[in-house]
Amino acid sequence: MSSSRNGFDLKHRSRALTEGPERAPARAYLKGIGYDDEALGKPIIGVASTWIETMPCNFHLRALAAKIKDGIRAAGGTPMEFNTVAISDGITMGTSGMKTSLVSREVIADSIELVSRGHLFDAVIALSGCDKTIPGTVMALARLDVPSVMFYGGSIAPGRFRGRDVTIIDVFEAVGAHAAGKMTDEELAEIESVASPGAGACGGQFTANTMAMAFEMMGISPMGPSAVPAQEPTKGEAAFEAGRLVMDVLRAGLRPRDLITRESLENAIAAVTASGGSTNGVLHLLAVATEMGVELDIDDFDRISERTPFICDLSPGGKYTAVDMYHAGGTAVLAKRLKDLGVLHVDAPTVVGKTVGQLADEAVETPGQKVVLPLDAEPLSATGGLAILRGNLAPDGAVVKLAGHHRRHHTGPARVFEGEEAAMDAVTHGRIQPGDVVVIRNEGPVGGPGMREMLAVTGAINGAGLGEQVALMTDGRFSGATHGFTVGHVAPEAARGGPIAAVHEGDEITIDVDNRRIDVALSDEEIAARVAAYDAPVSPDSTGVLAKYAALVSSASAGAVTRVDRAPTQV
């Protein structure tokens, strides 16, 4: 059949590619690689994979893509698989390679958009794994606005180290413990050998699992099947059903514009804050909203976090992993809690044809699970896991992670570093003292360029036993695995004349969460004079993709998206 019951043309795009005498050359190419007339007469579905052999997060996606293609064929479609890039945050962390991570989000979105536009796919299903592949795929689907599904490759299982579960964050913190003389060479070698036991994305509520949960709650991913852990025996079956699902979405004529709305974005934000998720959720949801043309502001995150309690006991601030969350009942259990709290927009539609409120009602909660707290228990915090700060150091806003600690105020002397490497050297050589405020600048979208994550530094601080005594602020980002009193996304960044450029060694900085302030004890006049006199380090990335990114990227407070503002056409 070429049309659905509601009259939606299933080959609404691919007809222009495959039908008519003039399209004989195109058909000739496709027949030469195995597509026959029957296959070309069916809807053509793009299977956008982010498979790569450089990391566990996406290592298994080629096998899942094969299952998805089987599901598409079984449901009456013709799949065409293609690939895009992926960068491992965890592997590149602490090196210059980390500059490429956030940039890859834009390249992923661009490349999926290009292939899908070029080959006129009737629908697209995208497979994601590592952090930036998840929002990158959804940004592309938003741009394309064809019937779409995003399917997550799933989380890795935890490792076991000396009788306890561990994740990759334990290895980062082990580096700090080793530098402080608290862990032997043998112990460090042992934990690095067991912490990442196979394929799948990092196991805590780090950025990958945060964004996967957010997109389930938003409705662009199937709630439940998408989050089946990577190594569960049922993951292949879930992928097959996802292939069938994208055909259902096509027949329904359901587009991203029907799913990605102000209401569904607010549902996603609530999931991030209630689960103690990554601060990267701010960047990525702002970016998706921008691509979809939905009005969303950084202060919306603060408003939603204030009304949403923190109720998921997930690593890095809590006890449990994403695998535990799945076995507790998954995202649907959290959706049920949010519905009962009155903070869920229950009528928001989803790719499975039900509203998010209906999926919440259908949640199957594992008896005795301890991952998602019941509403009659005291929450981990009365408000969500992040807040937005402003002040004379961040007039355009900054993001502070509150999950995993109870500190809401810190005043201390600034320890100023021009880049992550200098700060890491200070931490690992014992030059950071209790009470200090570590300031890392020139790591923003432009200054980096690429806005590196600071997990190596924060992990080392915690491993050295300073996590409860030191604060850190940066115009860069943090990993979802970061915990401690950390303020990131400080905007404007130093490279764009932000007041973080005015901070000198020893200046008194105050971070006041209750009043949503981050300030340095300087007058406005002194800040302006220092910013005017500041010479930012010369970027070594003056050519190539990083230079292009720096020239086009917006502020972190707007999602760090690449945009071209075209001047009006002259007549």
KEZATI-538635 format. One record per residue (C-alpha): x, y, z; residue in one letter; chain. Coordinates in steps of 0.25 Angstrom, whole numbers. Layout:
<atoms>
<<X,Y,Z>,A,A>
...
</atoms>
This chain:
<atoms>
<<0,0,0>,M,A>
<<5,14,-3>,S,A>
<<-4,21,6>,S,A>
<<-9,20,20>,S,A>
<<-24,19,25>,R,A>
<<-23,34,28>,N,A>
<<-19,37,14>,G,A>
<<-4,40,17>,F,A>
<<5,36,5>,D,A>
<<15,27,11>,L,A>
<<24,30,-1>,K,A>
<<22,45,1>,H,A>
<<37,48,-2>,R,A>
<<43,36,-8>,S,A>
<<33,36,-20>,R,A>
<<42,47,-26>,A,A>
<<54,38,-25>,L,A>
<<49,25,-30>,T,A>
<<36,27,-39>,E,A>
<<35,30,-54>,G,A>
<<43,28,-67>,P,A>
<<52,39,-64>,E,A>
<<57,32,-51>,R,A>
<<62,20,-58>,A,A>
<<77,24,-55>,P,A>
<<74,25,-40>,A,A>
<<67,11,-40>,R,A>
<<78,5,-48>,A,A>
<<88,9,-37>,Y,A>
<<79,4,-26>,L,A>
<<76,-9,-34>,K,A>
<<91,-12,-35>,G,A>
<<93,-13,-20>,I,A>
<<81,-22,-18>,G,A>
<<68,-13,-17>,Y,A>
<<58,-19,-27>,D,A>
<<45,-13,-32>,D,A>
<<37,-18,-20>,E,A>
<<46,-11,-10>,A,A>
<<47,2,-18>,L,A>
<<32,2,-18>,G,A>
<<31,2,-3>,K,A>
<<33,14,6>,P,A>
<<48,16,8>,I,A>
<<53,18,23>,I,A>
<<66,24,27>,G,A>
<<73,16,38>,V,A>
<<83,26,43>,A,A>
<<93,19,52>,S,A>
<<104,25,60>,T,A>
<<112,12,61>,W,A>
<<127,13,63>,I,A>
<<138,4,68>,E,A>
<<145,15,77>,T,A>
<<136,13,89>,M,A>
<<127,4,97>,P,A>
<<115,13,96>,C,A>
<<112,11,81>,N,A>
<<120,-1,78>,F,A>
<<108,-10,77>,H,A>
<<99,-1,69>,L,A>
<<102,-8,56>,R,A>
<<96,-21,61>,A,A>
<<84,-13,66>,L,A>
<<82,-6,53>,A,A>
<<81,-20,46>,A,A>
<<70,-24,55>,K,A>
<<63,-10,53>,I,A>
<<64,-13,38>,K,A>
<<58,-26,40>,D,A>
<<46,-20,47>,G,A>
<<44,-9,36>,I,A>
<<44,-20,25>,R,A>
<<34,-28,33>,A,A>
<<25,-16,34>,A,A>
<<25,-13,19>,G,A>
<<37,-3,18>,G,A>
<<50,-3,11>,T,A>
<<61,1,20>,P,A>
<<74,8,16>,M,A>
<<85,9,27>,E,A>
<<95,20,27>,F,A>
<<105,24,38>,N,A>
<<110,37,44>,T,A>
<<121,41,54>,V,A>
<<122,39,69>,A,A>
<<132,44,79>,I,A>
<<134,37,93>,S,A>
<<134,48,104>,D,A>
<<140,38,114>,G,A>
<<152,34,105>,I,A>
<<155,48,101>,T,A>
<<153,54,114>,M,A>
<<165,62,119>,G,A>
<<171,63,105>,T,A>
<<170,73,94>,S,A>
<<161,62,87>,G,A>
<<150,66,97>,M,A>
<<149,79,89>,K,A>
<<142,71,78>,T,A>
<<131,65,86>,S,A>
<<121,76,86>,L,A>
<<125,80,72>,V,A>
<<121,66,68>,S,A>
<<107,68,72>,R,A>
<<105,79,61>,E,A>
<<112,70,51>,V,A>
<<103,58,54>,I,A>
<<91,66,53>,A,A>
<<97,72,40>,D,A>
<<100,59,34>,S,A>
<<87,52,37>,I,A>
<<80,64,31>,E,A>
<<88,64,19>,L,A>
<<87,49,16>,V,A>
<<72,49,19>,S,A>
<<69,61,10>,R,A>
<<78,56,-1>,G,A>
<<72,42,-2>,H,A>
<<58,47,1>,L,A>
<<55,37,12>,F,A>
<<40,36,15>,D,A>
<<43,33,30>,A,A>
<<56,32,39>,V,A>
<<59,24,51>,I,A>
<<72,29,58>,A,A>
<<81,20,67>,L,A>
<<89,27,78>,S,A>
<<98,23,89>,G,A>
<<109,33,94>,C,A>
<<105,46,100>,D,A>
<<105,56,88>,K,A>
<<99,45,78>,T,A>
<<86,46,86>,I,A>
<<83,60,84>,P,A>
<<90,61,71>,G,A>
<<80,51,65>,T,A>
<<68,58,71>,V,A>
<<73,71,66>,M,A>
<<73,65,52>,A,A>
<<60,59,53>,L,A>
<<54,73,57>,A,A>
<<60,79,45>,R,A>
<<55,69,35>,L,A>
<<41,68,42>,D,A>
<<38,55,35>,V,A>
<<32,43,43>,P,A>
<<43,39,52>,S,A>
<<47,31,64>,V,A>
<<60,32,72>,M,A>
<<65,18,78>,F,A>
<<75,18,89>,Y,A>
<<86,7,89>,G,A>
<<84,5,104>,G,A>
<<93,6,117>,S,A>
<<105,-2,120>,I,A>
<<104,-12,132>,A,A>
<<112,-7,145>,P,A>
<<126,-14,147>,G,A>
<<129,-20,160>,R,A>
<<141,-16,169>,F,A>
<<144,-23,182>,R,A>
<<130,-26,185>,G,A>
<<123,-14,180>,R,A>
<<117,-8,167>,D,A>
<<125,2,160>,V,A>
<<124,11,148>,T,A>
<<134,19,140>,I,A>
<<133,31,150>,I,A>
<<140,22,160>,D,A>
<<152,21,151>,V,A>
<<152,36,149>,F,A>
<<152,38,164>,E,A>
<<162,27,166>,A,A>
<<172,35,158>,V,A>
<<170,46,168>,G,A>
<<171,36,180>,A,A>
<<184,30,173>,H,A>
<<190,44,172>,A,A>
<<187,47,186>,A,A>
<<194,34,191>,G,A>
<<181,27,195>,K,A>
<<181,17,184>,M,A>
<<192,8,180>,T,A>
<<197,5,165>,D,A>
<<191,-9,166>,E,A>
<<177,-4,171>,E,A>
<<177,6,160>,L,A>
<<180,-4,150>,A,A>
<<170,-14,155>,E,A>
<<158,-4,155>,I,A>
<<161,1,141>,E,A>
<<160,-14,137>,S,A>
<<146,-16,142>,V,A>
<<139,-3,142>,A,A>
<<134,-4,128>,S,A>
<<130,-18,125>,P,A>
<<125,-18,111>,G,A>
<<116,-10,101>,A,A>
<<107,1,105>,G,A>
<<107,16,110>,A,A>
<<112,20,123>,C,A>
<<104,14,134>,G,A>
<<100,25,143>,G,A>
<<90,36,141>,Q,A>
<<101,43,133>,F,A>
<<98,51,120>,T,A>
<<95,38,112>,A,A>
<<85,33,121>,N,A>
<<79,46,125>,T,A>
<<77,50,110>,M,A>
<<71,36,107>,A,A>
<<61,38,119>,M,A>
<<58,52,114>,A,A>
<<55,48,100>,F,A>
<<46,36,105>,E,A>
<<38,46,114>,M,A>
<<38,56,102>,M,A>
<<31,45,93>,G,A>
<<41,44,82>,I,A>
<<47,30,87>,S,A>
<<38,18,91>,P,A>
<<37,19,106>,M,A>
<<42,6,112>,G,A>
<<48,-2,100>,P,A>
<<58,10,96>,S,A>
<<64,8,110>,A,A>
<<66,-7,110>,V,A>
<<81,-8,115>,P,A>
<<91,-11,104>,A,A>
<<94,-25,108>,Q,A>
<<80,-30,112>,E,A>
<<76,-42,104>,P,A>
<<63,-34,100>,T,A>
<<70,-22,94>,K,A>
<<70,-29,80>,G,A>
<<55,-31,80>,E,A>
<<53,-17,85>,A,A>
<<61,-12,73>,A,A>
<<53,-21,64>,F,A>
<<40,-15,69>,E,A>
<<46,-1,68>,A,A>
<<47,-4,53>,G,A>
<<32,-7,53>,R,A>
<<29,5,61>,L,A>
<<35,15,51>,V,A>
<<26,9,40>,M,A>
<<14,11,50>,D,A>
<<19,26,52>,V,A>
<<19,27,37>,L,A>
<<5,22,34>,R,A>
<<0,31,45>,A,A>
<<7,43,38>,G,A>
<<13,47,52>,L,A>
<<24,57,51>,R,A>
<<34,63,61>,P,A>
<<26,76,61>,R,A>
<<14,68,67>,D,A>
<<23,62,78>,L,A>
<<34,73,81>,I,A>
<<25,84,87>,T,A>
<<27,94,99>,R,A>
<<19,84,107>,E,A>
<<28,72,104>,S,A>
<<40,80,106>,L,A>
<<36,83,120>,E,A>
<<33,68,122>,N,A>
<<47,65,118>,A,A>
<<53,76,127>,I,A>
<<45,71,139>,A,A>
<<51,57,136>,A,A>
<<65,63,136>,V,A>
<<63,70,149>,T,A>
<<55,59,157>,A,A>
<<66,49,153>,S,A>
<<78,58,157>,G,A>
<<82,57,143>,G,A>
<<93,64,135>,S,A>
<<95,79,134>,T,A>
<<97,76,119>,N,A>
<<82,74,118>,G,A>
<<81,89,119>,V,A>
<<90,91,106>,L,A>
<<83,79,98>,H,A>
<<69,82,101>,L,A>
<<71,97,98>,L,A>
<<77,92,85>,A,A>
<<66,83,81>,V,A>
<<56,94,84>,A,A>
<<64,104,75>,T,A>
<<63,94,64>,E,A>
<<49,91,66>,M,A>
<<45,106,67>,G,A>
<<40,105,81>,V,A>
<<42,116,90>,E,A>
<<50,112,102>,L,A>
<<59,120,112>,D,A>
<<70,116,121>,I,A>
<<61,121,133>,D,A>
<<51,111,129>,D,A>
<<60,100,135>,F,A>
<<61,107,148>,D,A>
<<46,109,149>,R,A>
<<43,95,146>,I,A>
<<54,90,155>,S,A>
<<48,98,167>,E,A>
<<35,91,166>,R,A>
<<40,77,164>,T,A>
<<46,69,175>,P,A>
<<59,61,173>,F,A>
<<54,46,175>,I,A>
<<63,37,167>,C,A>
<<75,31,175>,D,A>
<<84,30,163>,L,A>
<<99,31,162>,S,A>
<<107,40,162>,P,A>
<<101,46,174>,G,A>
<<93,34,178>,G,A>
<<94,18,179>,K,A>
<<88,12,167>,Y,A>
<<91,11,152>,T,A>
<<82,12,139>,A,A>
<<81,-3,139>,V,A>
<<75,-3,153>,D,A>
<<66,8,148>,M,A>
<<61,0,136>,Y,A>
<<59,-12,145>,H,A>
<<51,-3,155>,A,A>
<<41,0,144>,G,A>
<<48,10,136>,G,A>
<<44,24,132>,T,A>
<<29,21,133>,A,A>
<<31,20,148>,V,A>
<<37,34,148>,L,A>
<<26,38,139>,A,A>
<<15,33,148>,K,A>
<<22,40,160>,R,A>
<<22,53,152>,L,A>
<<8,52,148>,K,A>
<<4,49,163>,D,A>
<<12,62,166>,L,A>
<<4,70,156>,G,A>
<<17,74,148>,V,A>
<<14,65,136>,L,A>
<<7,70,124>,H,A>
<<-1,58,122>,V,A>
<<-7,60,109>,D,A>
<<6,61,101>,A,A>
<<7,50,90>,P,A>
<<17,40,88>,T,A>
<<23,31,76>,V,A>
<<15,19,82>,V,A>
<<2,26,79>,G,A>
<<-2,28,94>,K,A>
<<0,41,102>,T,A>
<<11,41,113>,V,A>
<<0,41,123>,G,A>
<<-6,28,118>,Q,A>
<<8,22,118>,L,A>
<<10,27,133>,A,A>
<<-3,20,137>,D,A>
<<2,7,130>,E,A>
<<15,8,138>,A,A>
<<19,-6,144>,V,A>
<<27,-3,157>,E,A>
<<36,-14,162>,T,A>
<<31,-17,176>,P,A>
<<41,-12,187>,G,A>
<<50,-4,177>,Q,A>
<<58,7,183>,K,A>
<<63,15,171>,V,A>
<<50,24,169>,V,A>
<<46,29,183>,L,A>
<<31,28,186>,P,A>
<<23,41,188>,L,A>
<<21,38,203>,D,A>
<<36,37,206>,A,A>
<<45,49,208>,E,A>
<<51,53,195>,P,A>
<<66,54,193>,L,A>
<<63,69,191>,S,A>
<<50,77,191>,A,A>
<<55,83,178>,T,A>
<<61,78,166>,G,A>
<<76,74,163>,G,A>
<<80,87,156>,L,A>
<<78,103,157>,A,A>
<<81,115,149>,I,A>
<<90,125,155>,L,A>
<<93,140,150>,R,A>
<<101,151,156>,G,A>
<<113,160,153>,N,A>
<<121,147,148>,L,A>
<<109,141,139>,A,A>
<<100,152,135>,P,A>
<<94,143,124>,D,A>
<<93,131,133>,G,A>
<<101,119,138>,A,A>
<<97,105,142>,V,A>
<<100,99,156>,V,A>
<<98,84,159>,K,A>
<<91,81,172>,L,A>
<<89,66,172>,A,A>
<<99,58,180>,G,A>
<<102,69,191>,H,A>
<<95,78,200>,H,A>
<<104,91,199>,R,A>
<<97,103,195>,R,A>
<<107,114,198>,H,A>
<<122,116,197>,H,A>
<<131,128,198>,T,A>
<<145,126,196>,G,A>
<<158,131,188>,P,A>
<<159,129,173>,A,A>
<<169,120,168>,R,A>
<<170,124,153>,V,A>
<<174,115,142>,F,A>
<<174,117,127>,E,A>
<<169,104,122>,G,A>
<<167,90,128>,E,A>
<<181,85,128>,E,A>
<<186,95,137>,A,A>
<<175,93,147>,A,A>
<<177,78,146>,M,A>
<<192,79,149>,D,A>
<<189,88,161>,A,A>
<<179,78,167>,V,A>
<<188,65,165>,T,A>
<<200,72,171>,H,A>
<<193,77,183>,G,A>
<<192,92,180>,R,A>
<<177,93,183>,I,A>
<<173,96,197>,Q,A>
<<160,94,205>,P,A>
<<151,106,203>,G,A>
<<157,110,189>,D,A>
<<148,113,177>,V,A>
<<155,107,165>,V,A>
<<152,116,152>,V,A>
<<155,110,139>,I,A>
<<153,119,127>,R,A>
<<155,119,112>,N,A>
<<147,106,111>,E,A>
<<134,111,106>,G,A>
<<128,109,92>,P,A>
<<137,119,85>,V,A>
<<149,119,95>,G,A>
<<151,105,95>,G,A>
<<147,104,85>,P,A>
<<137,93,87>,G,A>
<<133,95,102>,M,A>
<<141,83,108>,R,A>
<<135,75,120>,E,A>
<<143,76,133>,M,A>
<<141,62,138>,L,A>
<<156,59,140>,A,A>
<<157,71,149>,V,A>
<<145,69,157>,T,A>
<<148,54,158>,G,A>
<<162,57,163>,A,A>
<<156,67,173>,I,A>
<<147,57,179>,N,A>
<<157,46,179>,G,A>
<<167,55,186>,A,A>
<<156,57,197>,G,A>
<<153,71,194>,L,A>
<<139,70,188>,G,A>
<<132,75,200>,E,A>
<<142,87,202>,Q,A>
<<145,93,189>,V,A>
<<136,99,178>,A,A>
<<138,100,163>,L,A>
<<133,110,153>,M,A>
<<136,110,138>,T,A>
<<131,115,124>,D,A>
<<133,100,120>,G,A>
<<124,88,123>,R,A>
<<123,77,133>,F,A>
<<121,62,130>,S,A>
<<108,56,135>,G,A>
<<117,48,144>,A,A>
<<122,60,151>,T,A>
<<117,63,165>,H,A>
<<121,73,175>,G,A>
<<119,88,176>,F,A>
<<121,92,162>,T,A>
<<116,103,153>,V,A>
<<117,102,138>,G,A>
<<113,109,125>,H,A>
<<117,122,131>,V,A>
<<112,133,121>,A,A>
<<117,141,114>,P,A>
<<129,133,113>,E,A>
<<143,139,115>,A,A>
<<146,139,100>,A,A>
<<134,147,97>,R,A>
<<137,158,108>,G,A>
<<130,151,119>,G,A>
<<133,156,133>,P,A>
<<139,142,137>,I,A>
<<151,148,129>,A,A>
<<152,159,140>,A,A>
<<155,149,152>,V,A>
<<169,150,158>,H,A>
<<176,140,167>,E,A>
<<171,142,181>,G,A>
<<158,150,178>,D,A>
<<147,146,187>,E,A>
<<136,139,180>,I,A>
<<122,135,186>,T,A>
<<113,125,180>,I,A>
<<99,126,187>,D,A>
<<89,116,181>,V,A>
<<77,121,190>,D,A>
<<78,135,184>,N,A>
<<82,129,170>,R,A>
<<95,138,170>,R,A>
<<110,136,166>,I,A>
<<118,148,169>,D,A>
<<132,153,170>,V,A>
<<135,164,181>,A,A>
<<138,175,170>,L,A>
<<131,187,166>,S,A>
<<125,188,152>,D,A>
<<136,198,148>,E,A>
<<147,189,152>,E,A>
<<141,177,145>,I,A>
<<140,185,132>,A,A>
<<154,191,133>,A,A>
<<160,177,135>,R,A>
<<152,171,124>,V,A>
<<157,182,115>,A,A>
<<171,179,119>,A,A>
<<169,163,118>,Y,A>
<<177,156,107>,D,A>
<<171,143,104>,A,A>
<<181,132,100>,P,A>
<<182,130,85>,V,A>
<<175,118,80>,S,A>
<<183,107,73>,P,A>
<<170,103,66>,D,A>
<<170,114,55>,S,A>
<<166,105,43>,T,A>
<<157,93,41>,G,A>
<<145,89,47>,V,A>
<<148,95,61>,L,A>
<<150,109,55>,A,A>
<<137,108,47>,K,A>
<<130,104,60>,Y,A>
<<135,115,68>,A,A>
<<131,125,57>,A,A>
<<117,120,57>,L,A>
<<113,115,71>,V,A>
<<104,123,80>,S,A>
<<105,125,95>,S,A>
<<104,113,104>,A,A>
<<92,121,110>,S,A>
<<85,118,96>,A,A>
<<89,104,95>,G,A>
<<102,106,88>,A,A>
<<96,103,74>,V,A>
<<102,107,61>,T,A>
<<94,117,54>,R,A>
<<95,126,42>,V,A>
<<88,139,43>,D,A>
<<85,143,29>,R,A>
<<84,158,25>,A,A>
<<71,162,18>,P,A>
<<72,160,3>,T,A>
<<75,173,-5>,Q,A>
<<66,176,-16>,V,A>
</atoms>
